[in-house]
Amino acid sequence: MKAKRLLSKGCQGYLAHVVLNDDAPSSVEDVRVVRYFPDVFLGDLPRLSPDRKVEFVVDLLPGMNPIYLTPYRMAPAELRELKVQLQELVDKGFIQPSTSPGELQFYL
């Protein structure tokens, strides 16, 4: 109703219909900016960043458990892509499975 009122006052409105097309696999090379500047984007990361002197720790109160929140829902194609990317990062050693008592599966 607010949109209808604004349109009646002379504001411009636009309607977009967006459809997810996951038939064709997409890659980084499909992005226009990557095609224009191929020398800026690495094909693969050569190594992890160097260790830093600062360690970050979240101190929990004694006897407290981490808060568990249900993950947000993803489209099946988005979830498949996330799993593929996470597995690549595990295989390269960039992330490792978590040993935390919380429910996070990976440690970044």
N, C-alpha and C positions, 0 to 999 in steps of 0.2 A: 504494500500500500504506500509506503514511503516513496518507492521508486515511481509509482504512478503519479503521486502528488508533485514530485520534482519534474517529471516529464510535462505535466500540465502547466508548470510555471516556465517552460521554455528551455529547460536543461536538456542536453543531449544525452541519449542513452545508447548503449551498444549491447548486443546480444551475441554471445559466442557459444558455439557448440563444439566441445573438445572431445575427441575420441582417442583412446589409447590404442595404438596399432602395434601390437607386439608380434606380428607375423614375421617381420624381417628383423634379424638380429642387428642391433646398432653397435657402433664402435666409436672410439674417440675420434677417429679420422672422419666420421660423419659430421662433426661439428665444424662449422664454417671457419671459426677463428683458428682452430687447430690446422686446418688446411692452408690458411694464409700465412701462418707463422710456424712451420714444422720444425725449425731449428730451436724454438723456445721450449717445446714440449718434448720431454724425454719419452722414449718408447717404453722404458722400464727403469725402475729405481735401482741404482747400482748397489746401494748398501743402506744400512740404518744410519741415522744421525749419530754423531759422537755422544758418548755419555756426558751428562751434565753433572756439575758439582752439587746441585740442589736436588734433594730427594723430597718428594711430596708425600705426606702421609695424612690420612684422615683418622684422628684419634676418636674411637668410640668410647662411650661410657662403659664401665665394667658391667657385664651382664646384659648389655643391650645387643639386640640382633639388628642387622641391616634391614631397612624397610623394603618390602617387596611390592613392586607395582607391576601390574600386568602390562606386557608390551602392547604398543598400538598395532592395530591391524594393517596389513599391507596387501596390495594386490598380488596375486600369485606370481605374475611376471617379475614384479619388484622384489619379492621374497627370494625367488630363484637367483636373480642377479646379485642380491646381497650375499646369499650363501656362496656363490661362486667367488665373489670378491674376497669374502672372509677366508675361504679356503686357500686362495692364492696368497694372502697375507700370512696365513699360518705356515704354508709350505716354504715361503721365503724367510720365515723367522722374524717378520716384522711385528707380529703379535703372537701371543701364546695362550693356551687354554688357562682359564682362571682357576686358582685354588682357593678362592675366597669363599667364606661361608654364605655369601650372598648368592643371588641367582644369575649374576653376570657370567656369560660363557667365555668371554674373551677379555684379556688384559691388554690394553693398548700401550 
